[in-house]
Amino acid sequence: MSSTMQSVAGGTPRALTIAGSDSGGGAGIQADLKTFAALGVYGTSAITAVTAQNTRAVLSAFELPLEMIAAQIDAVMDDIGALAAKTGMLASPEIIQLVAERVRHWNLRLVVDPVMVAKGGERLLQERAIETLKSTLLPLAEVVTPNLPEAEVLVGHSVRGTVEMREAARAIHALGPRYVVVKGGHSADAPVDILFDGQEFQELRAERVQTANTHGTGCTFSAAITAFIARGWDADEAVVRAKRYVTGAIQHADALHIGHGHGPVDHFWLLDRGLERPVTVDDEKDDTV
């Protein structure tokens, strides 16, 4: 694994999130932009859907017209630009196809968070869009980050322990992404994420945090990967650093006291510790990020 930072042309690192808006601020576009900011990246956005939600539930959702989604992506890329982008809520086959076309056009390094179901159980991906996601978007992804339920949908069978997670990672990798991270947070065992690059597996471990405040963890993790790629890290090292970041965000979540359901993680926990620009520190002994 290389941890040598690549040079990033154009000054301030920039990243683009293409996802749904969470009015509660814990997930979606809002979580992505908070994560980008916390990790020293200038974040831009293309909103695919507007949701009315809070820490308890998604109450309503409205998909934006395709031409508006395309216009947002093109407006950002034509002027501001971005090295890396991530996707979140892409509800329909038509939106997925559009985003895939614009990603190809702008030659973006892509992180795909295959958002399917909200924390409260509400479906955010149409059933008919699953095959489009697999055939159209995953082949463009540098990294894809399914949790266990999402991995099960992608591979068509149950995924539980680490053996099945490795099998699922291999099957998803065959769909075209360069790296696959199967996240083990839904497992009853100690949470282990499996990172697969097509040849080797790596287990990313963390102690389980006893908290109900995990809203937006998937968005935050994939956004952190995107941010580290935008800062110039190789994708595998970006995943490792993102895992450390999101673990800390979960560990500090209870201090926020937001809402009465599944509260958000603490995106700015590093800043609370006085580390103003944590990822500019290149000390290999630094365990934080």
Summary of the structure (lengths in Angstrom):
residues: 289
radius of gyration: 17.3
end to end distance: 15.7
largest distance: 47.6
contacts: 1031
relative contact order: 0.17
helix: 39%
strand: 20%
